Each structure stands twice: as C-alpha cells, then as structure tokens.
C-alpha cells in the first residue's frame, strides 16, 4: 500500500546554497536560499 502525503518538502543542501521544493496537490514551488543565518531564518519562515 502506498502512503500519499498532501504536502511535502525536500531540501538539497550545498556548501553555499540550499534549494527547497515544496509540493502540494495544487502546486510546486522551488526556492533557493543562501547559507547565512538570515537566509536560514528566511527558509524557516
């Protein structure tokens, strides 16, 4: 049996950049963030 999620997020972590992909049933959003403290706080928001 497959488990299906309504919302999921994947994060690809590199040395200077993080790329987050948020998927819902209706849309997909991909955003890039830097690795500084302020950029990481933006990612959390």
PDB file of N, CA, C and O in Angstrom, chain B, residues numbered from 101:
ATOM      1  N   UNK B 101       0.844  -1.178   0.000  1.00  0.00           N
ATOM      2  CA  UNK B 101       0.000   0.000   0.000  1.00  0.00           C
ATOM      3  C   UNK B 101       0.889   1.241   0.000  1.00  0.00           C
ATOM      4  O   UNK B 101       1.829   1.337   0.789  1.00  0.00           O
ATOM      5  N   UNK B 102       0.588   2.191  -0.889  1.00  0.00           N
ATOM      6  CA  UNK B 102       1.344   3.439  -0.954  1.00  0.00           C
ATOM      7  C   UNK B 102       0.788   4.446   0.039  1.00  0.00           C
ATOM      8  O   UNK B 102      -0.420   4.528   0.260  1.00  0.00           O
ATOM      9  N   UNK B 103       1.687   5.200   0.626  1.00  0.00           N
ATOM     10  CA  UNK B 103       1.266   6.278   1.513  1.00  0.00           C
ATOM     11  C   UNK B 103       1.372   7.581   0.729  1.00  0.00           C
ATOM     12  O   UNK B 103       2.420   7.864   0.148  1.00  0.00           O
ATOM     13  N   UNK B 104       0.322   8.366   0.704  1.00  0.00           N
ATOM     14  CA  UNK B 104       0.293   9.631  -0.018  1.00  0.00           C
ATOM     15  C   UNK B 104       0.205  10.783   0.972  1.00  0.00           C
ATOM     16  O   UNK B 104      -0.567  10.743   1.929  1.00  0.00           O
ATOM     17  N   UNK B 105       1.004  11.802   0.724  1.00  0.00           N
ATOM     18  CA  UNK B 105       1.029  12.975   1.587  1.00  0.00           C
ATOM     19  C   UNK B 105       0.428  14.160   0.839  1.00  0.00           C
ATOM     20  O   UNK B 105       0.650  14.320  -0.361  1.00  0.00           O
ATOM     21  N   UNK B 106      -0.324  14.978   1.543  1.00  0.00           N
ATOM     22  CA  UNK B 106      -0.927  16.161   0.929  1.00  0.00           C
ATOM     23  C   UNK B 106       0.110  17.246   0.675  1.00  0.00           C
ATOM     24  O   UNK B 106       0.013  17.969  -0.316  1.00  0.00           O
ATOM     25  N   UNK B 107       1.100  17.371   1.553  1.00  0.00           N
ATOM     26  CA  UNK B 107       2.148  18.385   1.435  1.00  0.00           C
ATOM     27  C   UNK B 107       3.477  17.747   1.795  1.00  0.00           C
ATOM     28  O   UNK B 107       3.574  17.027   2.789  1.00  0.00           O
ATOM     29  N   UNK B 108       4.513  18.010   0.986  1.00  0.00           N
ATOM     30  CA  UNK B 108       5.847  17.519   1.325  1.00  0.00           C
ATOM     31  C   UNK B 108       6.887  18.527   0.839  1.00  0.00           C
ATOM     32  O   UNK B 108       6.627  19.325  -0.061  1.00  0.00           O
ATOM     33  N   UNK B 109       8.071  18.473   1.454  1.00  0.00           N
ATOM     34  CA  UNK B 109       9.142  19.399   1.117  1.00  0.00           C
ATOM     35  C   UNK B 109      10.462  18.631   1.100  1.00  0.00           C
ATOM     36  O   UNK B 109      10.716  17.793   1.965  1.00  0.00           O
ATOM     37  N   UNK B 110      11.288  18.926   0.115  1.00  0.00           N
ATOM     38  CA  UNK B 110      12.623  18.364   0.041  1.00  0.00           C
ATOM     39  C   UNK B 110      13.630  19.499   0.029  1.00  0.00           C
ATOM     40  O   UNK B 110      13.372  20.548  -0.561  1.00  0.00           O
ATOM     41  N   UNK B 111      14.772  19.305   0.671  1.00  0.00           N
ATOM     42  CA  UNK B 111      15.810  20.335   0.716  1.00  0.00           C
ATOM     43  C   UNK B 111      17.120  19.733   0.231  1.00  0.00           C
ATOM     44  O   UNK B 111      17.571  18.711   0.749  1.00  0.00           O
ATOM     45  N   UNK B 112      17.726  20.367  -0.760  1.00  0.00           N
ATOM     46  CA  UNK B 112      19.020  19.965  -1.300  1.00  0.00           C
ATOM     47  C   UNK B 112      20.063  20.919  -0.708  1.00  0.00           C
ATOM     48  O   UNK B 112      20.026  22.121  -0.971  1.00  0.00           O
ATOM     49  N   UNK B 113      20.982  20.391   0.083  1.00  0.00           N
ATOM     50  CA  UNK B 113      21.936  21.221   0.823  1.00  0.00           C
ATOM     51  C   UNK B 113      23.305  21.177   0.142  1.00  0.00           C
ATOM     52  O   UNK B 113      23.876  20.110  -0.082  1.00  0.00           O
ATOM     53  N   UNK B 114      23.807  22.361  -0.177  1.00  0.00           N
ATOM     54  CA  UNK B 114      25.144  22.520  -0.732  1.00  0.00           C
ATOM     55  C   UNK B 114      25.950  23.401   0.215  1.00  0.00           C
ATOM     56  O   UNK B 114      25.447  23.816   1.259  1.00  0.00           O
ATOM     57  N   UNK B 115      27.183  23.682  -0.140  1.00  0.00           N
ATOM     58  CA  UNK B 115      28.054  24.458   0.734  1.00  0.00           C
ATOM     59  C   UNK B 115      27.572  25.913   0.902  1.00  0.00           C
ATOM     60  O   UNK B 115      27.598  26.449   2.010  1.00  0.00           O
ATOM     61  N   UNK B 116      27.136  26.544  -0.191  1.00  0.00           N
ATOM     62  CA  UNK B 116      26.757  27.952  -0.139  1.00  0.00           C
ATOM     63  C   UNK B 116      25.294  28.224  -0.450  1.00  0.00           C
ATOM     64  O   UNK B 116      24.856  29.373  -0.383  1.00  0.00           O
ATOM     65  N   UNK B 117      24.533  27.195  -0.786  1.00  0.00           N
ATOM     66  CA  UNK B 117      23.147  27.403  -1.179  1.00  0.00           C
ATOM     67  C   UNK B 117      22.293  26.204  -0.769  1.00  0.00           C
ATOM     68  O   UNK B 117      22.762  25.066  -0.749  1.00  0.00           O
ATOM     69  N   UNK B 118      21.047  26.481  -0.446  1.00  0.00           N
ATOM     70  CA  UNK B 118      20.062  25.441  -0.161  1.00  0.00           C
ATOM     71  C   UNK B 118      18.904  25.632  -1.130  1.00  0.00           C
ATOM     72  O   UNK B 118      18.473  26.760  -1.370  1.00  0.00           O
ATOM     73  N   UNK B 119      18.404  24.550  -1.680  1.00  0.00           N
ATOM     74  CA  UNK B 119      17.272  24.618  -2.603  1.00  0.00           C
ATOM     75  C   UNK B 119      16.139  23.802  -1.992  1.00  0.00           C
ATOM     76  O   UNK B 119      16.295  22.613  -1.714  1.00  0.00           O
ATOM     77  N   UNK B 120      14.994  24.457  -1.788  1.00  0.00           N
ATOM     78  CA  UNK B 120      13.833  23.800  -1.184  1.00  0.00           C
ATOM     79  C   UNK B 120      12.728  23.672  -2.230  1.00  0.00           C
ATOM     80  O   UNK B 120      12.447  24.613  -2.972  1.00  0.00           O
ATOM     81  N   UNK B 121      12.114  22.505  -2.276  1.00  0.00           N
ATOM     82  CA  UNK B 121      10.999  22.247  -3.180  1.00  0.00           C
ATOM     83  C   UNK B 121       9.797  21.853  -2.327  1.00  0.00           C
ATOM     84  O   UNK B 121       9.824  20.836  -1.634  1.00  0.00           O
ATOM     85  N   UNK B 122       8.752  22.656  -2.383  1.00  0.00           N
ATOM     86  CA  UNK B 122       7.519  22.407  -1.639  1.00  0.00           C
ATOM     87  C   UNK B 122       6.450  21.982  -2.626  1.00  0.00           C
ATOM     88  O   UNK B 122       6.163  22.698  -3.586  1.00  0.00           O
ATOM     89  N   UNK B 123       5.854  20.810  -2.391  1.00  0.00           N
ATOM     90  CA  UNK B 123       4.817  20.291  -3.283  1.00  0.00           C
ATOM     91  C   UNK B 123       3.524  20.092  -2.514  1.00  0.00           C
ATOM     92  O   UNK B 123       3.506  19.519  -1.425  1.00  0.00           O
ATOM     93  N   UNK B 124       2.450  20.576  -3.104  1.00  0.00           N
ATOM     94  CA  UNK B 124       1.106  20.311  -2.617  1.00  0.00           C
ATOM     95  C   UNK B 124       0.339  19.660  -3.756  1.00  0.00           C
ATOM     96  O   UNK B 124       0.877  19.477  -4.847  1.00  0.00           O
ATOM     97  N   UNK B 125      -0.906  19.314  -3.507  1.00  0.00           N
ATOM     98  CA  UNK B 125      -1.704  18.715  -4.580  1.00  0.00           C
ATOM     99  C   UNK B 125      -1.933  19.699  -5.723  1.00  0.00           C
ATOM    100  O   UNK B 125      -2.082  19.295  -6.876  1.00  0.00           O
ATOM    101  N   UNK B 126      -1.960  21.002  -5.395  1.00  0.00           N
ATOM    102  CA  UNK B 126      -2.266  22.009  -6.404  1.00  0.00           C
ATOM    103  C   UNK B 126      -1.038  22.627  -7.059  1.00  0.00           C
ATOM    104  O   UNK B 126      -1.133  23.074  -8.203  1.00  0.00           O
ATOM    105  N   UNK B 127       0.119  22.673  -6.382  1.00  0.00           N
ATOM    106  CA  UNK B 127       1.245  23.425  -6.935  1.00  0.00           C
ATOM    107  C   UNK B 127       2.594  22.879  -6.464  1.00  0.00           C
ATOM    108  O   UNK B 127       2.682  22.065  -5.546  1.00  0.00           O
ATOM    109  N   UNK B 128       3.637  23.365  -7.135  1.00  0.00           N
ATOM    110  CA  UNK B 128       5.019  23.072  -6.774  1.00  0.00           C
ATOM    111  C   UNK B 128       5.771  24.392  -6.732  1.00  0.00           C
ATOM    112  O   UNK B 128       5.674  25.189  -7.666  1.00  0.00           O
ATOM    113  N   UNK B 129       6.517  24.633  -5.662  1.00  0.00           N
ATOM    114  CA  UNK B 129       7.292  25.867  -5.528  1.00  0.00           C
ATOM    115  C   UNK B 129       8.735  25.488  -5.213  1.00  0.00           C
ATOM    116  O   UNK B 129       8.999  24.710  -4.296  1.00  0.00           O
ATOM    117  N   UNK B 130       9.668  26.051  -5.989  1.00  0.00           N
ATOM    118  CA  UNK B 130      11.095  25.813  -5.771  1.00  0.00           C
ATOM    119  C   UNK B 130      11.748  27.150  -5.457  1.00  0.00           C
ATOM    120  O   UNK B 130      11.618  28.110  -6.217  1.00  0.00           O
ATOM    121  N   UNK B 131      12.457  27.204  -4.326  1.00  0.00           N
ATOM    122  CA  UNK B 131      13.140  28.444  -3.915  1.00  0.00           C
ATOM    123  C   UNK B 131      14.556  28.126  -3.477  1.00  0.00           C
ATOM    124  O   UNK B 131      14.823  27.059  -2.924  1.00  0.00           O
ATOM    125  N   UNK B 132      15.468  29.068  -3.730  1.00  0.00           N
ATOM    126  CA  UNK B 132      16.868  28.937  -3.326  1.00  0.00           C
ATOM    127  C   UNK B 132      17.161  29.900  -2.186  1.00  0.00           C
ATOM    128  O   UNK B 132      16.643  31.016  -2.147  1.00  0.00           O
ATOM    129  N   UNK B 133      18.000  29.449  -1.257  1.00  0.00           N
ATOM    130  CA  UNK B 133      18.371  30.243  -0.103  1.00  0.00           C
ATOM    131  C   UNK B 133      19.883  30.163   0.071  1.00  0.00           C
ATOM    132  O   UNK B 133      20.504  29.157  -0.271  1.00  0.00           O
ATOM    133  N   UNK B 134      20.465  31.229   0.603  1.00  0.00           N
ATOM    134  CA  UNK B 134      21.881  31.218   0.927  1.00  0.00           C
ATOM    135  C   UNK B 134      22.115  30.454   2.221  1.00  0.00           C
ATOM    136  O   UNK B 134      21.180  29.922   2.818  1.00  0.00           O
ATOM    137  N   UNK B 135      23.370  30.405   2.647  1.00  0.00           N
ATOM    138  CA  UNK B 135      23.717  29.632   3.839  1.00  0.00           C
ATOM    139  C   UNK B 135      23.991  30.514   5.060  1.00  0.00           C
ATOM    140  O   UNK B 135      24.440  30.015   6.092  1.00  0.00           O
ATOM    141  N   UNK B 136      23.726  31.820   4.954  1.00  0.00           N
ATOM    142  CA  UNK B 136      23.935  32.692   6.114  1.00  0.00           C
ATOM    143  C   UNK B 136      22.802  32.500   7.126  1.00  0.00           C
ATOM    144  O   UNK B 136      21.775  31.897   6.812  1.00  0.00           O
ATOM    145  N   UNK B 137      22.993  33.004   8.313  1.00  0.00           N
ATOM    146  CA  UNK B 137      21.985  32.854   9.366  1.00  0.00           C
ATOM    147  C   UNK B 137      20.658  33.471   8.947  1.00  0.00           C
ATOM    148  O   UNK B 137      19.607  32.857   9.131  1.00  0.00           O
ATOM    149  N   UNK B 138      20.692  34.678   8.385  1.00  0.00           N
ATOM    150  CA  UNK B 138      19.447  35.338   7.975  1.00  0.00           C
ATOM    151  C   UNK B 138      18.747  34.552   6.874  1.00  0.00           C
ATOM    152  O   UNK B 138      17.520  34.445   6.878  1.00  0.00           O
ATOM    153  N   UNK B 139      19.506  34.002   5.932  1.00  0.00           N
ATOM    154  CA  UNK B 139      18.902  33.193   4.869  1.00  0.00           C
ATOM    155  C   UNK B 139      18.249  31.935   5.431  1.00  0.00           C
ATOM    156  O   UNK B 139      17.182  31.534   4.967  1.00  0.00           O
ATOM    157  N   UNK B 140      18.866  31.319   6.407  1.00  0.00           N
ATOM    158  CA  UNK B 140      18.286  30.118   7.027  1.00  0.00           C
ATOM    159  C   UNK B 140      17.012  30.456   7.789  1.00  0.00           C
ATOM    160  O   UNK B 140      16.069  29.664   7.808  1.00  0.00           O
ATOM    161  N   UNK B 141      16.979  31.637   8.423  1.00  0.00           N
ATOM    162  CA  UNK B 141      15.755  32.068   9.111  1.00  0.00           C
ATOM    163  C   UNK B 141      14.641  32.332   8.101  1.00  0.00           C
ATOM    164  O   UNK B 141      13.472  32.062   8.377  1.00  0.00           O
ATOM    165  N   UNK B 142      15.005  32.862   6.928  1.00  0.00           N
ATOM    166  CA  UNK B 142      14.006  33.050   5.857  1.00  0.00           C
ATOM    167  C   UNK B 142      13.458  31.714   5.387  1.00  0.00           C
ATOM    168  O   UNK B 142      12.266  31.593   5.103  1.00  0.00           O
ATOM    169  N   UNK B 143      14.328  30.705   5.304  1.00  0.00           N
ATOM    170  CA  UNK B 143      13.887  29.364   4.900  1.00  0.00           C
ATOM    171  C   UNK B 143      12.880  28.807   5.914  1.00  0.00           C
ATOM    172  O   UNK B 143      11.895  28.182   5.521  1.00  0.00           O
ATOM    173  N   UNK B 144      13.110  29.022   7.180  1.00  0.00           N
ATOM    174  CA  UNK B 144      12.200  28.524   8.219  1.00  0.00           C
ATOM    175  C   UNK B 144      10.825  29.182   8.070  1.00  0.00           C
ATOM    176  O   UNK B 144       9.797  28.528   8.247  1.00  0.00           O
ATOM    177  N   UNK B 145      10.811  30.477   7.745  1.00  0.00           N
ATOM    178  CA  UNK B 145       9.538  31.187   7.590  1.00  0.00           C
ATOM    179  C   UNK B 145       8.815  30.681   6.366  1.00  0.00           C
ATOM    180  O   UNK B 145       7.719  31.152   6.057  1.00  0.00           O
TER     181      UNK B 145
END
